[in-house]
């Protein structure tokens, strides 16, 4: 699992572009929320992880 804490820097587009270039068959979807919100989405099965 890759984890990136972006903070003040806007680096996510470059990281995702490099990831997609290396692994074009993998689909990446992003969610924006705090840990409690994301945990609730997972528990309610509104999102999935692999």
ABEGO torsion letter per residue (X at the ends): XBBBBAEABBAAAAAAAAAAAABAABBBBBBBEBAAAAAAAAAAGABBBX
